[in-house]
């Protein structure tokens, strides 16, 4: 442990450190989807980032601030907490900070801010810029934090362009889920391959390229799985129904009794629990597996038939991050357009190849020095003979020690310790 345990605050969007998903029950009239994770789609990557931090941070409690917090509640946080944590993955694109963390909101926070996992979110061909409101917020943040933890050097360069310079480039805190200062990546093979898919339906060029990569893997693999982890609405819903995760669409109503007769009212308590002494009526509509399968096959109608079959018939989804981790341990190769899907493989020592379709993946792949193929060069085939993760193994020790330093300079208690260049603990 490197520091006494501070009392921390965080914003409601990021209170996943307790292992629970956000929004357990959705507003009335909406599909409840999953009883704990809310409506589709569910993003397992967010759980993975939070779990990596939860494994590395040593804390007893935290206070959550919402956008509706009152001045008195801000005063409480400022008086009682030592710092506020912000996990800002995928937040660096025009308008995000201006909209979600404007300076008018940030000025109410007088304690230090600790920013994790800030990473740019731009497609190839996009103009890479920030709005004046974004810059105003980020400059306010840098004046109130020891340093900004960013994912890669491309993110750092964008921030530097606007005068935000107190950055520490150490990748994504999700990698801390490994719990180890050394990661030995196993030798790859095409025996059991998982491709982590991203929904690119509105971007036909990227969609087609992704299908071509999957097609090439089908030709070489003894067994292939297509994993969906967030945003693939139609596929997720079918796989959840197929595998028994979800059977119904559900709408909830509070029930009161008038002269002994039940009367329905839209839910006013959305926390997932019953009001004391109250009743809740749930209206259920059973989902049809055949229709869900047909919807998934129609959704991927532009894919070659063999690719569509692999997506629908050999797809994998779970609302539990632990299921993805267990799957990663058993695979001989991970390839994918999903950043955190690839990282889940790496932390288990599974050889993972980044299929790069935007600057977000490129930023992380270049920083971590992992094997990749890219839409920029039109690559669609993975050649095992050309893959090498030794540079990543060396970089991982740098990342591990970088997080130790970041925790220390921000006064955070942690479960991880600094190591030497061989991965052995320093005493």
RODO-2510 file (C-alpha; in nm, 4 decimals, decimal comma):
residues 427
     n   res          X          Y          Z
     1     x     0,0000     0,0000     0,0000
     2     x     0,1456     0,3352    -0,1006
     3     x    -0,0857     0,5769     0,0824
     4     x    -0,3468     0,5982     0,3529
     5     x    -0,6879     0,5218     0,2130
     6     x    -0,8493     0,8469     0,0994
     7     x    -1,2220     0,9070     0,0963
     8     x    -1,3187     0,9394    -0,2679
     9     x    -1,6069     1,0747    -0,4724
    10     x    -1,7035     0,9987    -0,8300
    11     x    -1,9674     1,0870    -1,0856
    12     x    -2,2729     0,8647    -1,1196
    13     x    -2,1829     0,7592    -1,4744
    14     x    -1,8772     0,5826    -1,3372
    15     x    -1,9970     0,4200    -1,0159
    16     x    -1,9256     0,0741    -1,1499
    17     x    -1,6447     0,0142    -0,9021
    18     x    -1,8902    -0,1754    -0,6844
    19     x    -1,9321    -0,4328    -0,9610
    20     x    -2,2910    -0,3407    -1,0484
    21     x    -2,4230    -0,2133    -1,3762
    22     x    -2,5935     0,1239    -1,4031
    23     x    -2,9687     0,1864    -1,4328
    24     x    -3,1059    -0,1351    -1,2860
    25     x    -3,4635    -0,0453    -1,3787
    26     x    -3,5491     0,1766    -1,6735
    27     x    -3,8315     0,4344    -1,6904
    28     x    -4,1906     0,3129    -1,7390
    29     x    -4,2892     0,1921    -2,0825
    30     x    -3,9366     0,0874    -2,1842
    31     x    -3,8009    -0,2630    -2,2377
    32     x    -3,6350    -0,3663    -1,9119
    33     x    -3,4059    -0,6082    -2,0993
    34     x    -3,2007    -0,7590    -1,8190
    35     x    -3,3131    -0,7375    -1,4555
    36     x    -2,9762    -0,6046    -1,3378
    37     x    -2,8185    -0,4342    -1,6388
    38     x    -3,1240    -0,2536    -1,7755
    39     x    -3,2131    -0,2112    -2,1418
    40     x    -3,0068    -0,3275    -2,4355
    41     x    -2,7344    -0,2800    -2,5365
    42     x    -2,5046    -0,3614    -2,2465
    43     x    -2,1372    -0,2622    -2,2670
    44     x    -1,9092    -0,5182    -2,1063
    45     x    -1,6053    -0,3011    -2,1849
    46     x    -1,7183    -0,0427    -1,9286
    47     x    -1,7380    -0,3161    -1,6660
    48     x    -1,3873    -0,4286    -1,7581
    49     x    -1,2354    -0,0804    -1,7131
    50     x    -1,4061    -0,0387    -1,3766
    51     x    -1,2987    -0,3873    -1,2643
    52     x    -0,9362    -0,3163    -1,3511
    53     x    -0,9443    -0,0049    -1,1356
    54     x    -1,1339    -0,1816    -0,8573
    55     x    -0,8639    -0,4478    -0,8438
    56     x    -0,5830    -0,1916    -0,8156
    57     x    -0,7415     0,0713    -0,5889
    58     x    -0,7590     0,0184    -0,2134
    59     x    -1,0645     0,2026    -0,0816
    60     x    -1,3299     0,1620     0,1854
    61     x    -1,6093     0,3790     0,0468
    62     x    -1,6954     0,6406    -0,2120
    63     x    -1,9541     0,9130    -0,2524
    64     x    -2,1402     0,9429    -0,5836
    65     x    -2,2332     1,2813    -0,7332
    66     x    -2,5096     1,3087    -0,9923
    67     x    -2,5815     1,5915    -1,2353
    68     x    -2,8735     1,6825    -1,0096
    69     x    -2,6593     1,7278    -0,6979
    70     x    -2,7484     2,0323    -0,4872
    71     x    -2,4993     2,2970    -0,3671
    72     x    -2,5279     2,1475    -0,0169
    73     x    -2,4327     1,8045    -0,1534
    74     x    -2,1326     1,9528    -0,3342
    75     x    -2,0305     2,1182    -0,0075
    76     x    -2,0511     1,7816     0,1666
    77     x    -1,8266     1,6182    -0,0928
    78     x    -1,5801     1,9070    -0,0853
    79     x    -1,5623     1,8959     0,2945
    80     x    -1,5618     1,5199     0,3461
    81     x    -1,3781     1,3736     0,0434
    82     x    -1,0113     1,3907    -0,0489
    83     x    -1,0531     1,3690    -0,4276
    84     x    -1,3010     1,2893    -0,7041
    85     x    -1,2386     1,0125    -0,9599
    86     x    -1,3411     1,0479    -1,3226
    87     x    -1,3129     0,7505    -1,5610
    88     x    -1,3256     0,9220    -1,9005
    89     x    -1,2820     0,6443    -2,1557
    90     x    -1,4016     0,7407    -2,5065
    91     x    -1,4750     1,0975    -2,3915
    92     x    -1,2278     1,2885    -2,6066
    93     x    -1,4344     1,3993    -2,9038
    94     x    -1,5917     1,7352    -2,9913
    95     x    -1,8508     1,8486    -2,7410
    96     x    -1,8275     1,5760    -2,4766
    97     x    -1,6685     1,7810    -2,1991
    98     x    -1,8611     2,0917    -2,2972
    99     x    -2,1876     1,8956    -2,2616
   100     x    -2,1237     1,6511    -1,9765
   101     x    -1,8588     1,8246    -1,7634
   102     x    -1,8948     2,1985    -1,8353
   103     x    -1,6844     2,4420    -1,6358
   104     x    -1,9983     2,5654    -1,4575
   105     x    -2,0356     2,2144    -1,3121
   106     x    -1,6671     2,1543    -1,2454
   107     x    -1,6262     2,4817    -1,0540
   108     x    -1,8470     2,3412    -0,7809
   109     x    -1,5740     2,0846    -0,7061
   110     x    -1,2957     2,2234    -0,4861
   111     x    -1,1137     1,8974    -0,4134
   112     x    -0,8488     1,7458    -0,6475
   113     x    -0,9698     1,5596    -0,9572
   114     x    -0,8208     1,2294    -1,0696
   115     x    -0,8821     1,1508    -1,4367
   116     x    -0,8378     0,7970    -1,5665
   117     x    -0,8303     0,6532    -1,9182
   118     x    -0,8840     0,9652    -2,1271
   119     x    -0,8746     0,8516    -2,4903
   120     x    -0,9602     1,0086    -2,8230
   121     x    -1,2635     0,8819    -3,0139
   122     x    -1,2329     0,9613    -3,3857
   123     x    -1,2824     0,7628    -3,7053
   124     x    -1,0255     0,7679    -3,9825
   125     x    -1,0984     1,0686    -4,2004
   126     x    -1,2549     1,2714    -3,9185
   127     x    -1,1262     1,6181    -3,8406
   128     x    -0,9543     1,5788    -3,5033
   129     x    -1,0400     1,8778    -3,2874
   130     x    -1,2033     1,9901    -2,9629
   131     x    -1,4595     2,2628    -2,9070
   132     x    -1,3735     2,5785    -2,7100
   133     x    -1,6011     2,4508    -2,4321
   134     x    -1,4109     2,1219    -2,4217
   135     x    -1,0795     2,3059    -2,3936
   136     x    -1,2142     2,5317    -2,1194
   137     x    -1,3214     2,2281    -1,9163
   138     x    -0,9965     2,0404    -1,9743
   139     x    -0,7836     2,3388    -1,8752
   140     x    -0,9877     2,3758    -1,5585
   141     x    -0,9355     2,0058    -1,4896
   142     x    -0,5597     2,0188    -1,5421
   143     x    -0,5379     2,3043    -1,2926
   144     x    -0,7045     2,0823    -1,0322
   145     x    -0,5257     1,7502    -1,0793
   146     x    -0,1745     1,6186    -1,0370
   147     x    -0,1819     1,4795    -1,3912
   148     x    -0,4239     1,3468    -1,6522
   149     x    -0,3943     0,9738    -1,7199
   150     x    -0,4335     0,9229    -2,0951
   151     x    -0,4318     0,6100    -2,3084
   152     x    -0,1823     0,6789    -2,5847
   153     x     0,0482     0,9316    -2,7483
   154     x    -0,2081     1,0361    -3,0107
   155     x    -0,4389     1,1415    -2,7279
   156     x    -0,1510     1,3231    -2,5627
   157     x    -0,0674     1,5089    -2,8868
   158     x    -0,4278     1,6274    -2,9251
   159     x    -0,4337     1,7614    -2,5688
   160     x    -0,0939     1,9288    -2,6110
   161     x    -0,2236     2,1090    -2,9186
   162     x    -0,4710     2,2876    -2,6940
   163     x    -0,2280     2,3576    -2,4105
   164     x    -0,3230     2,0673    -2,1845
   165     x     0,0200     1,9268    -2,1019
   166     x     0,0243     1,7613    -1,7599
   167     x    -0,0458     1,4184    -1,9092
   168     x     0,0773     1,0729    -1,8152
   169     x     0,0550     0,8175    -2,0994
   170     x     0,0086     0,4689    -1,9519
   171     x    -0,2646     0,2976    -2,1526
   172     x    -0,5948     0,1729    -2,0142
   173     x    -0,6510     0,0857    -1,6459
   174     x    -0,8499    -0,2187    -1,7588
   175     x    -0,5129    -0,3923    -1,8028
   176     x    -0,4693    -0,3812    -1,4259
   177     x    -0,7305    -0,6569    -1,4132
   178     x    -0,4421    -0,8970    -1,4772
   179     x    -0,3258    -0,8359    -1,1206
   180     x     0,0276    -0,9162    -1,2348
   181     x     0,3281    -0,6996    -1,3272
   182     x     0,4197    -0,9490    -1,5977
   183     x     0,2034    -1,0933    -1,8728
   184     x     0,3365    -1,3828    -2,0776
   185     x     0,1430    -1,4167    -2,4008
   186     x     0,1053    -1,7753    -2,5193
   187     x     0,2022    -1,8909    -2,8676
   188     x    -0,0859    -1,8314    -3,1104
   189     x    -0,2710    -2,0878    -3,3185
   190     x    -0,5907    -2,1065    -3,5247
   191     x    -0,7307    -2,3850    -3,3082
   192     x    -0,9865    -2,1796    -3,1085
   193     x    -1,0317    -1,8258    -3,2374
   194     x    -1,2541    -1,5468    -3,1055
   195     x    -1,3314    -1,2367    -3,3098
   196     x    -1,4620    -0,9401    -3,1080
   197     x    -1,7147    -0,7702    -3,3358
   198     x    -1,8283    -0,4052    -3,3446
   199     x    -2,1550    -0,2852    -3,4953
   200     x    -2,0546    -0,0942    -3,8095
   201     x    -2,3924    -0,1020    -3,9823
   202     x    -2,3934     0,2699    -4,0539
   203     x    -2,0384     0,2611    -4,1930
   204     x    -2,0512     0,0198    -4,4879
   205     x    -1,6796     0,0405    -4,5758
   206     x    -1,5718    -0,0563    -4,2243
   207     x    -1,8556    -0,3086    -4,1992
   208     x    -1,7369    -0,4808    -4,5185
   209     x    -1,3744    -0,4814    -4,4054
   210     x    -1,4697    -0,6386    -4,0733
   211     x    -1,6638    -0,9113    -4,2562
   212     x    -1,3598    -0,9783    -4,4768
   213     x    -1,1383    -1,0241    -4,1700
   214     x    -1,3897    -1,2668    -4,0181
   215     x    -1,4135    -1,4538    -4,3502
   216     x    -1,0370    -1,5013    -4,3619
   217     x    -1,0369    -1,6336    -4,0053
   218     x    -1,3172    -1,8795    -4,0832
   219     x    -1,1019    -2,0300    -4,3590
   220     x    -0,8094    -2,0886    -4,1209
   221     x    -0,9764    -2,1653    -3,7876
   222     x    -1,0738    -2,5018    -3,6487
   223     x    -1,3306    -2,3274    -3,4306
   224     x    -1,4434    -1,9634    -3,4372
   225     x    -1,6577    -1,7607    -3,2007
   226     x    -1,7929    -1,4115    -3,2668
   227     x    -1,8106    -1,2199    -2,9382
   228     x    -2,0373    -0,9194    -2,8919
   229     x    -1,9761    -0,6998    -2,5880
   230     x    -2,1659    -0,3737    -2,6378
   231     x    -2,3751    -0,1888    -2,8961
   232     x    -2,4707    -0,4869    -3,1120
   233     x    -2,8350    -0,4508    -3,0138
   234     x    -2,9988    -0,7076    -3,2421
   235     x    -2,7313    -0,9747    -3,2020
   236     x    -2,7087    -0,9300    -2,8253
   237     x    -3,0806    -0,9715    -2,7814
   238     x    -3,0916    -1,2890    -2,9917
   239     x    -2,7935    -1,4473    -2,8152
   240     x    -2,9326    -1,3612    -2,4725
   241     x    -3,2626    -1,5254    -2,5651
   242     x    -3,0916    -1,8282    -2,7228
   243     x    -2,8718    -1,8875    -2,4179
   244     x    -3,1401    -1,8242    -2,1559
   245     x    -3,0230    -1,4884    -2,0248
   246     x    -3,3491    -1,3128    -2,1073
   247     x    -3,6951    -1,4406    -2,2032
   248     x    -3,9293    -1,1448    -2,1685
   249     x    -3,9814    -0,7798    -2,2406
   250     x    -4,1102    -0,6218    -1,9219
   251     x    -4,2869    -0,3023    -1,8183
   252     x    -4,3395    -0,2248    -1,4495
   253     x    -4,6184    -0,0350    -1,2736
   254     x    -4,6633     0,0695    -0,9121
   255     x    -4,9920    -0,0661    -0,7776
   256     x    -5,2180     0,0965    -0,5215
   257     x    -5,5452    -0,0406    -0,3893
   258     x    -5,8586     0,1730    -0,4129
   259     x    -6,1479     0,0047    -0,2305
   260     x    -5,9628    -0,3230    -0,2633
   261     x    -5,9241    -0,2844    -0,6395
   262     x    -5,5707    -0,2552    -0,7870
   263     x    -5,4851     0,0606    -0,9800
   264     x    -5,1700     0,0932    -1,1931
   265     x    -4,9444     0,3991    -1,1971
   266     x    -4,6202     0,4546    -1,3893
   267     x    -4,3187     0,3613    -1,1824
   268     x    -4,1822     0,6449    -0,9712
   269     x    -3,9222     0,4308    -0,7957
   270     x    -3,6680     0,3245    -1,0592
   271     x    -3,4048     0,1854    -0,8262
   272     x    -3,5157    -0,1723    -0,8686
   273     x    -3,6593    -0,2125    -0,5200
   274     x    -4,0163    -0,2029    -0,3897
   275     x    -4,1378     0,0956    -0,1971
   276     x    -4,2127    -0,0048     0,1619
   277     x    -4,5486    -0,1752     0,1767
   278     x    -4,6010    -0,1333    -0,1969
   279     x    -4,6868    -0,3559    -0,4914
   280     x    -4,5384    -0,3653    -0,8387
   281     x    -4,7109    -0,5244    -1,1377
   282     x    -4,4880    -0,6423    -1,4209
   283     x    -4,6431    -0,6806    -1,7647
   284     x    -4,4548    -0,9486    -1,9557
   285     x    -4,4351    -1,0312    -2,3239
   286     x    -4,2508    -1,3495    -2,4134
   287     x    -3,9887    -1,3058    -2,6829
   288     x    -3,9852    -1,5380    -2,9826
   289     x    -3,6519    -1,7123    -3,0443
   290     x    -3,7220    -1,7784    -3,4116
   291     x    -3,8115    -1,4162    -3,4790
   292     x    -3,5038    -1,2993    -3,2910
   293     x    -3,2832    -1,5291    -3,5027
   294     x    -3,4464    -1,4044    -3,8213
   295     x    -3,3889    -1,0456    -3,7107
   296     x    -3,0207    -1,1134    -3,6483
   297     x    -2,9759    -1,2837    -3,9851
   298     x    -3,1566    -0,9951    -4,1571
   299     x    -2,9446    -0,7391    -3,9745
   300     x    -2,6254    -0,8998    -4,1073
   301     x    -2,7716    -0,9584    -4,4543
   302     x    -2,4818    -0,7739    -4,6189
   303     x    -2,2289    -1,0218    -4,4816
   304     x    -2,1168    -1,3234    -4,6870
   305     x    -2,3291    -1,6247    -4,5994
   306     x    -2,0515    -1,8031    -4,4113
   307     x    -1,9775    -1,4912    -4,2069
   308     x    -2,3462    -1,4402    -4,1295
   309     x    -2,3704    -1,8026    -4,0156
   310     x    -2,0674    -1,7592    -3,7907
   311     x    -2,2074    -1,4401    -3,6350
   312     x    -2,5535    -1,5797    -3,5674
   313     x    -2,4818    -1,9474    -3,5003
   314     x    -2,1443    -1,9102    -3,3263
   315     x    -2,2011    -1,5791    -3,1503
   316     x    -2,1253    -1,5282    -2,7823
   317     x    -2,2788    -1,2824    -2,5373
   318     x    -2,3092    -1,2684    -2,1606
   319     x    -2,4103    -0,9918    -1,9211
   320     x    -2,1249    -1,1091    -1,6977
   321     x    -1,7706    -0,9910    -1,7596
   322     x    -1,6406    -1,3017    -1,5832
   323     x    -1,7763    -1,5149    -1,8692
   324     x    -1,5640    -1,3195    -2,1182
   325     x    -1,2579    -1,3613    -1,8995
   326     x    -1,3129    -1,7378    -1,8733
   327     x    -1,3589    -1,7602    -2,2490
   328     x    -1,0378    -1,5644    -2,3088
   329     x    -0,8382    -1,8140    -2,1028
   330     x    -0,9517    -2,0985    -2,3273
   331     x    -0,8864    -1,9373    -2,6663
   332     x    -0,5760    -1,9767    -2,8802
   333     x    -0,6160    -1,6409    -3,0607
   334     x    -0,8175    -1,3216    -3,0198
   335     x    -0,8712    -1,0844    -3,3125
   336     x    -1,1085    -0,7946    -3,3141
   337     x    -1,2282    -0,4426    -3,3626
   338     x    -1,3215    -0,4170    -2,9936
   339     x    -1,0581    -0,2432    -2,7819
   340     x    -1,1567    -0,4008    -2,4524
   341     x    -1,2314    -0,7354    -2,6120
   342     x    -0,8689    -0,7487    -2,7232
   343     x    -0,7466    -0,6298    -2,3835
   344     x    -0,9511    -0,9002    -2,2069
   345     x    -0,7572    -1,1527    -2,4105
   346     x    -0,4196    -0,9954    -2,3365
   347     x    -0,4645    -0,9897    -1,9578
   348     x    -0,5205    -1,3673    -1,9736
   349     x    -0,2034    -1,4175    -2,1795
   350     x    -0,4087    -1,4953    -2,4900
   351     x    -0,2456    -1,3723    -2,8134
   352     x    -0,4570    -1,0799    -2,9345
   353     x    -0,4451    -0,8952    -3,2657
   354     x    -0,5997    -0,5496    -3,2972
   355     x    -0,8136    -0,5038    -3,6108
   356     x    -0,7739    -0,1278    -3,6378
   357     x    -1,0589     0,0718    -3,7897
   358     x    -1,0281     0,4053    -3,6051
   359     x    -0,7834     0,6281    -3,4183
   360     x    -0,8968     0,4920    -3,0823
   361     x    -0,7657     0,1438    -3,1576
   362     x    -0,4619     0,2764    -3,3422
   363     x    -0,3662     0,4920    -3,0431
   364     x    -0,3718     0,1961    -2,8055
   365     x    -0,2182    -0,0589    -3,0418
   366     x     0,0783     0,1678    -3,1151
   367     x     0,1315     0,2538    -2,7502
   368     x     0,1084    -0,1084    -2,6303
   369     x     0,3171    -0,2303    -2,9273
   370     x     0,0817    -0,5184    -3,0014
   371     x     0,0334    -0,6946    -3,3377
   372     x    -0,2355    -0,5445    -3,5581
   373     x    -0,3955    -0,5320    -3,8985
   374     x    -0,5517    -0,2130    -4,0290
   375     x    -0,8236    -0,0984    -4,2628
   376     x    -0,5849     0,1799    -4,3692
   377     x    -0,3660    -0,0744    -4,5476
   378     x    -0,6544    -0,3008    -4,6485
   379     x    -0,5163    -0,5964    -4,4509
   380     x    -0,7683    -0,8716    -4,3890
   381     x    -0,5476    -1,1761    -4,3196
   382     x    -0,3702    -1,2672    -3,9969
   383     x    -0,0402    -1,4510    -4,0452
   384     x     0,0826    -1,6291    -3,7332
   385     x     0,4425    -1,6243    -3,8529
   386     x     0,4519    -1,2452    -3,8339
   387     x     0,3068    -1,2079    -3,4829
   388     x     0,5244    -1,1153    -3,1848
   389     x     0,4157    -0,9975    -2,8394
   390     x     0,7611    -0,9563    -2,6828
   391     x     0,7457    -0,5763    -2,7207
   392     x     0,4115    -0,5754    -2,5401
   393     x     0,5569    -0,7833    -2,2540
   394     x     0,8259    -0,5179    -2,2042
   395     x     0,5788    -0,2314    -2,2378
   396     x     0,3480    -0,3918    -1,9817
   397     x     0,6078    -0,3521    -1,7062
   398     x     0,6316     0,0171    -1,8022
   399     x     0,2514     0,0468    -1,7860
   400     x     0,2353    -0,1294    -1,4490
   401     x     0,4977     0,0991    -1,2925
   402     x     0,3344     0,3991    -1,4596
   403     x     0,0109     0,3293    -1,2757
   404     x     0,1997     0,2854    -0,9472
   405     x     0,3521     0,6304    -1,0030
   406     x     0,0157     0,7783    -1,1022
   407     x    -0,1551     0,6414    -0,7910
   408     x     0,1238     0,7735    -0,5704
   409     x     0,1280     1,1243    -0,7147
   410     x    -0,2506     1,1429    -0,6711
   411     x    -0,2440     1,0159    -0,3130
   412     x    -0,4346     0,6953    -0,3889
   413     x    -0,3930     0,3797    -0,1839
   414     x    -0,3254     0,0835    -0,4095
   415     x    -0,2801    -0,2918    -0,4057
   416     x    -0,0018    -0,2881    -0,6684
   417     x     0,3716    -0,2340    -0,6157
   418     x     0,6583    -0,1160    -0,8337
   419     x     0,8685    -0,3830    -1,0080
   420     x     1,2084    -0,3963    -1,1800
   421     x     1,2590    -0,4496    -1,5546
   422     x     1,2259    -0,8261    -1,5017
   423     x     0,8878    -0,7922    -1,3329
   424     x     1,0176    -0,8704    -0,9819
   425     x     0,8904    -0,6631    -0,6890
   426     x     1,1258    -0,3935    -0,5611
   427     x     1,1956    -0,4087    -0,1896
***
